[in-house]
Amino acid sequence: MSFKPSIVICDSPGELSGVACQKIVDIIHAAKRESWPLSIALSGGSTPRMLYTRLHEEQLHLLREERALRFFFGDERLVPAEAADSNYNMARQALLRDIPEDLVVPVDVSCAGGEASKDACDDAMQAAEAYERRINSFPRLQTVETMDTRVPVFDIVLLGLGSDGHTASIFPGSRAESETRRAVSVGFPSPTMNPKVWRVTLTPVTITHARHVIVLATGKEKKWVLNGIVLDTPKEAPVSRFLRNCTGGVTFILDKEIAEDLGR
């Protein structure tokens, strides 16, 4: 079956964040009000930060007073919550600082530490299992049965792309890449990972069952990754090619650099 995502190419970072902001607002308003708050899994990175700032500036009433979204995390580094490279800390500074606490569901990073040891792996797995349990504790978050497990159905999953082909914290060769029995797993300090810290991440099977997946991606160094996902027969296949298996809508919001050779 051919993969036919929606692709939007933007002229500037401001346009990109504006398109993404409007896409989220459109999804919210297309849903029945009684289904609010919708569930959204956030991504880290500089491009999402611009989106979060825009949501805070333009849609705070919708998100705070009208409680339109509940915020989860698609992945998180196991670093202290106040650390500069914490996805939660970035999202809190840009947006979540003014969102009611009961609408924000961060990963418990109390095990933060992290060298690539067995103890660190065990701690990371415990953090992943705890986050999966917490996600499943929200009765309004629907689930779907797959071949190997039952996973939550997020209304929106935000993603970026790495120059090594990763998305969320699903890195090449990682445990999360091949995980089919869990909704949440771990990323480990692989050679392409920066910073090299343990991470908790949604698994491919969870991401592909979201109602809407929105991918924000920029930069010419990621052109091969985009082509590797979008093309039916690419020259190279990145780990993020699993996005072709998404059962809901997929939207790529891109800058001109990453989209320059699209389809060639």
C-alpha positions as CSV (number, residue, x, y, z in Angstrom):
1,M,0.0,0.0,0.0
2,S,1.4,3.4,-1.0
3,F,2.2,5.9,1.7
4,K,0.4,9.3,1.1
5,P,1.2,11.8,3.9
6,S,0.3,15.4,3.8
7,I,3.4,17.5,3.1
8,V,3.6,21.3,3.7
9,I,6.8,23.2,2.7
10,C,7.4,26.4,4.5
11,D,9.6,29.5,3.7
12,S,10.6,30.4,7.2
13,P,10.7,29.0,10.8
14,G,7.9,31.4,11.6
15,E,5.7,30.0,8.9
16,L,6.6,26.5,10.0
17,S,5.6,27.0,13.6
18,G,2.4,28.8,12.4
19,V,1.3,26.0,10.2
20,A,1.9,23.5,13.0
21,C,0.1,25.6,15.5
22,Q,-2.9,25.9,13.2
23,K,-2.9,22.2,12.4
24,I,-3.2,21.4,16.2
25,V,-6.0,24.0,16.6
26,D,-7.8,22.5,13.6
27,I,-7.6,19.0,15.2
28,I,-8.9,20.3,18.5
29,H,-11.9,22.0,16.9
30,A,-12.7,19.1,14.6
31,A,-13.2,16.9,17.7
32,K,-16.3,16.9,19.8
33,R,-15.9,19.3,22.8
34,E,-16.9,16.5,25.2
35,S,-13.8,14.6,24.1
36,W,-11.5,17.4,25.4
37,P,-8.9,17.3,26.6
38,L,-7.4,15.6,23.6
39,S,-4.1,13.8,24.2
40,I,-0.9,15.1,22.7
41,A,2.6,13.6,23.0
42,L,5.3,16.4,22.8
43,S,8.7,16.3,21.2
44,G,11.9,17.9,22.1
45,G,14.2,20.1,20.0
46,S,14.5,23.7,18.8
47,T,11.8,23.5,16.1
48,P,9.1,22.3,18.5
49,R,10.1,25.0,21.0
50,M,9.1,27.6,18.5
51,L,5.7,25.9,18.1
52,Y,5.2,25.7,21.9
53,T,6.0,29.4,22.2
54,R,3.5,30.2,19.5
55,L,0.8,28.0,21.2
56,H,1.5,29.9,24.5
57,E,1.3,33.3,22.8
58,E,-1.8,32.6,20.6
59,Q,-3.8,29.7,22.1
60,L,-3.3,29.9,25.9
61,H,-7.0,30.4,26.6
62,L,-7.9,27.4,24.6
63,L,-5.3,25.3,26.4
64,R,-5.6,26.6,29.9
65,E,-9.2,27.9,30.5
66,E,-10.9,25.5,28.0
67,R,-8.6,22.6,28.8
68,A,-8.4,21.4,25.2
69,L,-5.2,19.3,25.5
70,R,-3.6,17.0,28.0
71,F,0.2,16.9,27.5
72,F,2.3,13.8,27.5
73,F,5.9,13.3,26.2
74,G,6.8,11.2,23.2
75,D,10.3,10.8,24.7
76,E,12.4,12.1,27.5
77,R,16.0,12.1,28.6
78,L,16.6,10.6,32.0
79,V,18.2,13.8,33.3
80,P,16.9,16.0,36.2
81,A,13.7,17.9,35.3
82,E,15.5,21.2,35.6
83,A,18.4,20.3,33.3
84,A,18.9,22.3,30.1
85,D,18.5,19.2,27.9
86,S,15.3,18.0,29.6
87,N,12.4,17.9,27.1
88,Y,10.0,18.6,30.0
89,N,12.0,21.7,31.0
90,M,12.1,23.1,27.5
91,A,8.3,22.6,27.1
92,R,7.7,24.0,30.6
93,Q,9.6,27.2,29.8
94,A,8.0,27.6,26.4
95,L,4.4,26.6,27.2
96,L,3.6,24.4,30.1
97,R,4.4,26.8,32.9
98,D,0.9,28.3,32.5
99,I,-1.0,25.0,31.9
100,P,-2.8,23.4,34.9
101,E,-0.7,20.7,36.5
102,D,-3.3,18.0,36.0
103,L,-3.1,18.5,32.3
104,V,0.7,17.8,32.2
105,V,2.0,14.2,32.4
106,P,5.8,14.2,32.6
107,V,8.1,11.1,32.8
108,D,9.3,10.4,36.3
109,V,13.1,11.1,36.0
110,S,13.9,10.4,39.7
111,C,16.3,7.6,38.5
112,A,18.2,10.2,36.4
113,G,21.8,9.3,36.1
114,G,23.0,7.4,33.4
115,E,26.1,5.6,32.2
116,A,25.6,2.6,30.0
117,S,25.6,0.0,32.9
118,K,23.2,-2.8,33.7
119,D,21.9,-0.8,36.7
120,A,21.3,2.2,34.5
121,C,19.4,0.0,32.0
122,D,17.3,-1.5,34.8
123,D,16.5,2.0,36.0
124,A,15.6,3.2,32.5
125,M,13.3,0.2,32.0
126,Q,11.6,0.9,35.3
127,A,11.0,4.5,34.3
128,A,9.6,3.3,30.9
129,E,7.3,0.8,32.6
130,A,6.2,3.4,35.1
131,Y,5.3,5.9,32.4
132,E,3.4,3.3,30.5
133,R,1.3,2.6,33.6
134,R,0.8,6.3,34.1
135,I,-0.4,6.8,30.5
136,N,-2.8,3.8,30.9
137,S,-4.2,5.3,34.1
138,F,-6.1,7.9,32.1
139,P,-9.5,6.3,31.4
140,R,-10.4,8.7,28.6
141,L,-7.3,7.7,26.6
142,Q,-8.5,4.9,24.4
143,T,-6.5,1.8,23.6
144,V,-6.3,-0.5,20.7
145,E,-5.2,-4.2,20.5
146,T,-2.3,-5.0,18.2
147,M,-0.8,-8.4,17.4
148,D,1.4,-8.4,20.5
149,T,-0.1,-6.0,23.0
150,R,-2.5,-3.2,23.7
151,V,-1.4,0.4,23.2
152,P,-2.8,3.8,23.9
153,V,-4.3,5.9,21.0
154,F,-3.0,9.4,21.2
155,D,-4.9,12.1,19.4
156,I,-1.7,13.8,18.4
157,V,1.9,12.8,18.4
158,L,4.5,15.4,17.5
159,L,7.8,14.2,16.1
160,G,11.1,15.5,14.7
161,L,13.7,13.7,12.7
162,G,17.4,13.3,13.5
163,S,20.2,13.3,10.9
164,D,20.9,9.7,11.8
165,G,17.3,8.8,11.0
166,H,15.9,8.6,14.5
167,T,12.6,9.9,15.6
168,A,11.4,10.3,19.2
169,S,14.2,8.4,21.0
170,I,14.0,5.4,18.6
171,F,17.6,5.2,17.5
172,P,19.2,2.8,15.0
173,G,19.7,-0.5,16.7
174,S,18.0,0.5,19.9
175,R,15.8,-1.7,22.0
176,A,12.8,0.6,21.2
177,E,13.3,0.0,17.4
178,S,12.2,-3.6,17.6
179,E,9.9,-3.4,20.6
180,T,6.4,-4.7,19.8
181,R,5.1,-5.7,23.2
182,R,5.3,-2.4,25.0
183,A,3.8,1.1,24.5
184,V,6.9,2.7,26.1
185,S,10.5,1.5,26.0
186,V,14.1,2.9,26.3
187,G,16.7,4.4,24.1
188,F,20.3,3.7,25.1
189,P,23.6,5.6,24.6
190,S,24.2,4.6,20.9
191,P,27.1,6.1,18.8
192,T,24.7,8.5,17.1
193,M,23.0,9.7,20.2
194,N,23.7,13.2,21.6
195,P,23.7,13.7,24.5
196,K,24.5,10.1,25.4
197,V,22.0,9.6,28.2
198,W,19.3,7.0,28.7
199,R,15.9,7.9,27.4
200,V,12.3,6.8,27.7
201,T,10.3,6.8,24.4
202,L,7.0,5.8,22.9
203,T,7.5,2.7,20.7
204,P,6.8,2.5,17.0
205,V,3.6,0.5,17.6
206,T,2.3,3.3,19.8
207,I,3.3,6.1,17.4
208,T,1.7,4.3,14.4
209,H,-1.6,4.0,16.1
210,A,-2.0,7.7,16.9
211,R,-4.9,9.5,15.2
212,H,-2.6,12.3,14.0
213,V,1.2,12.3,13.6
214,I,2.8,15.7,12.9
215,V,6.5,15.6,11.9
216,L,8.4,18.9,12.1
217,A,11.7,18.7,10.2
218,T,14.3,21.1,8.9
219,G,17.8,21.0,7.5
220,K,19.5,19.6,4.4
221,E,21.4,17.0,6.4
222,K,18.1,15.2,6.9
223,K,17.1,15.0,3.3
224,W,18.0,11.4,3.1
225,V,15.9,10.6,6.1
226,L,12.8,12.3,4.7
227,N,13.2,10.5,1.3
228,G,13.8,7.3,3.2
229,I,10.4,7.6,4.8
230,V,8.3,9.1,2.0
231,L,9.6,7.2,-1.1
232,D,8.4,3.7,-1.9
233,T,11.8,2.5,-2.9
234,P,14.4,4.8,-1.3
235,K,18.2,4.5,-1.6
236,E,18.5,4.2,2.2
237,A,15.9,3.2,4.8
238,P,16.1,5.1,8.1
239,V,14.9,3.6,11.4
240,S,12.0,6.1,11.2
241,R,10.6,4.5,8.1
242,F,8.1,2.7,10.4
243,L,6.1,5.9,10.0
244,R,4.8,4.5,6.8
245,N,2.8,2.1,9.0
246,C,0.7,4.8,10.6
247,T,-3.0,4.1,10.7
248,G,-4.0,7.7,11.2
249,G,-3.2,10.9,9.4
250,V,0.5,11.9,8.9
251,T,1.6,15.5,8.2
252,F,5.1,16.5,7.4
253,I,5.8,20.3,8.0
254,L,9.1,21.1,6.4
255,D,11.5,23.8,5.5
256,K,12.8,24.2,1.9
257,E,16.2,22.7,2.7
258,I,15.0,19.3,3.8
259,A,12.4,19.2,1.0
260,E,14.8,20.2,-1.8
261,D,15.3,16.8,-3.3
262,L,12.0,15.3,-2.2
263,G,11.0,12.6,-4.6
264,R,14.2,12.5,-6.6
